[in-house]
Structure formats: structure tokens, C-alpha cells
Amino acid sequence: MRTYAAETPAARPFAETLEAAAAALVQDASEYGITALAGGTAACFAVVALRLMHNPVADALIAPAVVLALVLTFATSAEAFARVSENLQPDAAAAFRTIVSRAGSFAQPWMLLSAGLFFLVLALLLSAGPLGPWPNAGLAAAVFLIAILYAYPRSYCPVALVAGVRTAREAALVSVALVDATGRSVLLAWTIAGAPAAMVSLIGLASGFGAASAGLAALVAVASMPLAAAMLSLLFADASARARRRT
């Protein structure tokens, strides 16, 4: 039987983590592909619909919608990945049902971020005229940076909840500690997983970020979550194994 997490050696080089994550995704490509396609398509449709409405409230809802899609797709992928270590098939539908049954716990660490992004983006859109394009672009970049700084220490939250941590608060504490211990690997994982979305976003930015380009950027970002979840699940298993040996 396949036990990807159980086979994770202590302190494996990141290149081996990436290779193992990619091999796991390829071995069960249909299940992870369904997860990526479903999450990415839902995010794309939501972004396109909100962008076509083209009013400040609808535009401000885009960021929370993408955050929700990212979290659910990441968590579903992490759950599917964990099922393999329990000698189960990484059934996408079963994994999604498990995540939905605890949706409140998985969403809680990201509620403050979603609400903050909504109100900040809304304020930027309402003040775009008086401020002018360049100050507004600078403020938008600052908002994006704040979101990254908030989300990065919570990278392991979905994986920790899948692994059995009971509450979102405990998962956040575990995540902060693990990111501090494995920061370089986490940064590499997100750089690799986020590279396609970054490239599509840059192309969209150059073309003015219309409904189609914004939707495509959301689709690519969300569809990258299975790879991120696989890498972080392996890093989490590695760190957990080292902690058990120390005790």
C-alpha cells in the first residue's frame, strides 16, 4: 500500500520533498486533478462573475472568494494526501466531504484575512479617484504584502487540522512554530507552487486585468494548491517525525 507521509525520512533535502510530492500527484493524478479543476473552475467563475458586475462591492468580494477557494482546495488536497498514509484511496469526493464537515475550523484562520481584504480593497476602490492611479497602485501593493505576511505563518494550518489538531487556534500555533523551524523549505514550496499564478498575474496586469485575465489567474492559483498541499504535508510529516524522535 502507498504511504507517502509514513515514508518521509527525517530532514530530507527539499529537492527530494518536491520529487516525492510530484510522484504522489502523478500516481493519483485523476483525484488531484479533479480537486484542482473543481476548485480552480469555481474560483474562475466567481471572479469572472464578480468582475463583470464591476462595482466596488463586487470587486472587493473577489479577494475573499479567492481566499476561500484556495483554502478549501488546499485542505481537500491535504486530506486526500493524508488518506494515503492511512492506506485509503485519495478519493477527492470523500476528502471534500470530510473538509466540508469541518469547514468552520478550516475557514476560521482566514476569516480575519478575508474580512480585512474586503474592507481594504473597498476603501481603495472608493478612494481611487481622489488619490490617483499611482498612489492607489502603491496602496494595493501594500495590501497584497500584508496579506502575504498574514498568510505565510499560517501555511501549515490546513495540514495540522487534517493531521488531527482539534481547533483552528491550536493549528495556527503549530503552524507558526513549524514555519519558524522549516521556513526556507516552506518558502521554496510556495515559490514553486505560486510561480505559474505569478506569471499569469503579471500577464494579466500588463493587459489591464479584465474579467478573463483575472479569472484565469484565479484558476491557475487555485489549481496549484494540490502541489503546495503535497509538499507541505511531507514537510509536516518530516517535522513531526523529528519531534517524536526527540521525545
C-alpha positions as CSV (number, residue, x, y, z in Angstrom):
1,M,0.0,0.0,0.0
2,R,1.1,3.6,-0.6
3,T,2.2,5.5,2.5
4,Y,3.8,8.7,1.2
5,A,3.9,10.5,4.6
6,A,5.0,7.5,6.5
7,E,7.9,7.0,4.2
8,T,9.1,10.6,4.7
9,P,12.7,10.5,6.0
10,A,14.0,12.9,8.6
11,A,15.3,16.2,7.3
12,R,15.1,15.1,3.7
13,P,16.5,17.7,1.2
14,F,13.9,19.9,-0.3
15,A,14.6,18.5,-3.8
16,E,13.5,15.1,-2.6
17,T,10.4,16.5,-1.0
18,L,9.4,18.1,-4.3
19,E,10.1,14.9,-6.1
20,A,8.1,12.8,-3.7
21,A,5.2,15.3,-3.8
22,A,5.2,15.3,-7.6
23,A,5.3,11.5,-7.7
24,A,2.3,11.3,-5.4
25,L,0.3,13.7,-7.5
26,V,1.2,11.8,-10.7
27,Q,0.3,8.4,-9.1
28,D,-3.2,9.6,-8.3
29,A,-3.4,12.3,-11.0
30,S,-7.1,11.8,-11.5
31,E,-8.1,12.5,-7.9
32,Y,-5.8,15.5,-7.5
33,G,-6.7,16.7,-11.0
34,I,-10.4,16.7,-10.1
35,T,-9.7,18.7,-7.0
36,A,-7.6,21.2,-8.9
37,L,-10.1,21.5,-11.7
38,A,-13.1,21.8,-9.4
39,G,-11.5,24.4,-7.2
40,G,-9.9,26.3,-10.0
41,T,-13.1,26.4,-12.1
42,A,-15.2,27.5,-9.1
43,A,-12.7,30.3,-8.4
44,C,-12.6,31.3,-12.0
45,F,-16.4,31.6,-12.4
46,A,-16.7,33.5,-9.2
47,V,-14.0,36.0,-10.1
48,V,-15.4,36.5,-13.7
49,A,-18.9,37.0,-12.4
50,L,-17.8,39.5,-9.8
51,R,-15.6,41.3,-12.2
52,L,-18.3,41.6,-14.8
53,M,-20.6,43.2,-12.2
54,H,-17.9,45.8,-11.9
55,N,-18.9,47.8,-8.8
56,P,-16.9,48.5,-5.7
57,V,-18.6,45.8,-3.5
58,A,-18.4,43.1,-6.2
59,D,-14.7,43.9,-6.9
60,A,-13.9,43.9,-3.1
61,L,-15.5,40.4,-2.8
62,I,-13.0,38.9,-5.3
63,A,-10.2,38.6,-2.8
64,P,-12.4,36.8,-0.1
65,A,-13.8,34.5,-2.8
66,V,-10.3,33.5,-4.0
67,V,-9.1,33.0,-0.4
68,L,-12.0,30.6,0.3
69,A,-11.3,28.7,-2.9
70,L,-7.6,28.4,-2.1
71,V,-8.2,27.2,1.5
72,L,-10.8,24.6,0.5
73,T,-8.8,23.3,-2.4
74,F,-5.6,23.2,-0.3
75,A,-7.4,21.5,2.6
76,T,-9.1,18.9,0.3
77,S,-5.8,18.1,-1.3
78,A,-4.1,17.7,2.2
79,E,-6.9,15.4,3.3
80,A,-6.6,13.3,0.2
81,F,-2.9,13.1,0.7
82,A,-3.3,12.1,4.3
83,R,-5.8,9.3,3.4
84,V,-3.0,7.5,1.5
85,S,-0.9,7.3,4.7
86,E,-3.9,5.6,6.3
87,N,-4.0,3.0,3.5
88,L,-7.0,4.6,1.8
89,Q,-7.5,5.9,-1.7
90,P,-7.1,9.6,-2.1
91,D,-10.8,10.0,-3.1
92,A,-11.4,13.6,-4.0
93,A,-15.1,13.5,-3.2
94,A,-14.6,11.8,0.2
95,A,-11.8,14.2,1.1
96,F,-14.0,17.2,0.2
97,R,-16.9,15.9,2.3
98,T,-14.5,15.5,5.2
99,I,-13.3,19.1,4.8
100,V,-16.8,20.5,4.5
101,S,-17.9,18.7,7.7
102,R,-15.3,20.8,9.5
103,A,-15.5,23.8,7.2
104,G,-15.7,26.2,10.2
105,S,-12.3,25.1,11.6
106,F,-10.6,25.3,8.3
107,A,-12.0,28.7,7.4
108,Q,-11.5,30.3,10.8
109,P,-7.8,31.2,10.5
110,W,-8.7,33.0,7.2
111,M,-11.8,34.9,8.3
112,L,-9.9,37.9,9.5
113,L,-7.8,38.0,6.4
114,S,-10.9,37.8,4.1
115,A,-12.7,40.5,6.0
116,G,-9.6,42.7,6.1
117,L,-9.1,42.3,2.4
118,F,-12.7,43.1,1.6
119,F,-12.7,46.4,3.6
120,L,-9.3,47.4,2.5
121,V,-10.0,46.8,-1.2
122,L,-13.3,48.5,-0.9
123,A,-11.7,51.6,0.7
124,L,-9.1,51.6,-2.1
125,L,-11.7,51.4,-4.8
126,L,-13.8,54.2,-3.3
127,S,-10.7,56.4,-2.9
128,A,-9.2,55.6,-6.3
129,G,-10.4,58.8,-7.9
130,P,-9.2,61.3,-5.3
131,L,-5.9,59.6,-4.8
132,G,-5.0,59.0,-8.4
133,P,-3.7,55.8,-10.1
134,W,-0.1,55.6,-8.8
135,P,-0.8,56.2,-5.0
136,N,-3.7,53.7,-5.3
137,A,-1.4,51.1,-7.0
138,G,1.1,51.5,-4.2
139,L,-1.6,51.0,-1.6
140,A,-2.8,47.9,-3.4
141,A,0.7,46.5,-3.4
142,A,0.9,47.2,0.4
143,V,-2.4,45.4,0.9
144,F,-1.1,42.4,-1.0
145,L,2.1,42.4,1.0
146,I,0.1,42.5,4.3
147,A,-2.0,39.5,3.1
148,I,1.1,37.5,2.3
149,L,2.7,38.3,5.7
150,Y,-0.5,37.2,7.4
151,A,-1.0,34.0,5.4
152,Y,2.6,32.8,5.4
153,P,3.0,31.9,9.1
154,R,-0.4,30.0,8.8
155,S,0.8,27.8,5.9
156,Y,0.5,24.6,7.9
157,C,-3.0,25.3,9.3
158,P,-4.9,23.1,7.0
159,V,-2.3,20.3,7.2
160,A,-2.3,20.5,11.0
161,L,-6.1,20.3,11.1
162,V,-6.1,17.3,8.8
163,A,-3.4,15.6,11.0
164,G,-5.7,15.8,14.0
165,V,-5.2,19.2,15.7
166,R,-8.6,19.9,17.2
167,T,-9.0,23.7,16.9
168,A,-8.1,26.4,14.5
169,R,-6.3,28.3,17.2
170,E,-4.1,25.3,18.0
171,A,-3.4,24.7,14.3
172,A,-2.3,28.3,14.0
173,L,0.1,27.9,16.9
174,V,1.5,24.7,15.4
175,S,1.8,26.3,12.0
176,V,3.7,29.4,13.3
177,A,6.2,27.1,15.2
178,L,6.7,24.8,12.2
179,V,7.1,27.7,9.7
180,D,9.8,29.2,12.0
181,A,11.6,25.8,12.1
182,T,11.2,25.0,8.4
183,G,10.9,28.5,6.9
184,R,13.3,28.0,4.0
185,S,11.5,24.9,2.8
186,V,8.1,26.5,3.2
187,L,9.2,29.5,1.2
188,L,10.6,27.2,-1.6
189,A,7.3,25.3,-1.6
190,W,5.2,28.4,-2.0
191,T,7.6,29.8,-4.6
192,I,7.3,26.7,-6.8
193,A,3.5,26.3,-6.3
194,G,2.9,30.0,-6.8
195,A,5.1,30.6,-9.8
196,P,2.5,29.8,-12.5
197,A,-0.1,32.0,-10.9
198,A,2.5,34.8,-10.6
199,M,3.4,34.6,-14.3
200,V,-0.3,34.6,-15.3
201,S,-1.0,37.5,-13.0
202,L,1.8,39.6,-14.4
203,I,0.5,39.0,-17.9
204,G,-3.0,40.0,-16.7
205,L,-1.6,43.1,-15.0
206,A,0.0,44.1,-18.3
207,S,-3.3,43.7,-20.1
208,G,-5.3,45.6,-17.5
209,F,-6.7,42.7,-15.6
210,G,-10.1,42.3,-17.2
211,A,-12.6,39.7,-16.3
212,A,-11.0,36.9,-18.4
213,S,-7.4,37.5,-17.2
214,A,-8.5,37.8,-13.6
215,G,-10.5,34.6,-13.8
216,L,-7.5,32.8,-15.4
217,A,-5.2,34.0,-12.7
218,A,-7.6,32.7,-10.0
219,L,-7.9,29.3,-11.8
220,V,-4.2,28.8,-12.0
221,A,-3.6,29.9,-8.4
222,V,-6.2,27.6,-7.0
223,A,-5.3,24.7,-9.3
224,S,-1.7,24.9,-7.9
225,M,-2.9,24.0,-4.4
226,P,-2.6,20.2,-4.7
227,L,1.1,20.6,-5.3
228,A,1.5,23.0,-2.4
229,A,-0.5,20.7,-0.1
230,A,1.6,17.7,-1.0
231,M,4.8,19.5,-0.3
232,L,3.7,20.9,3.0
233,S,2.1,17.6,4.1
234,L,5.5,16.0,3.6
235,L,7.3,18.8,5.4
236,F,4.8,18.5,8.2
237,A,5.3,14.7,8.4
238,D,9.1,15.2,8.4
239,A,8.9,17.7,11.3
240,S,6.5,15.6,13.3
241,A,8.8,12.5,12.9
242,R,11.8,14.5,14.1
243,A,9.8,15.8,17.1
244,R,8.8,12.3,18.1
245,R,12.4,11.1,17.9
246,R,13.5,13.9,20.2
247,T,10.9,13.0,22.8
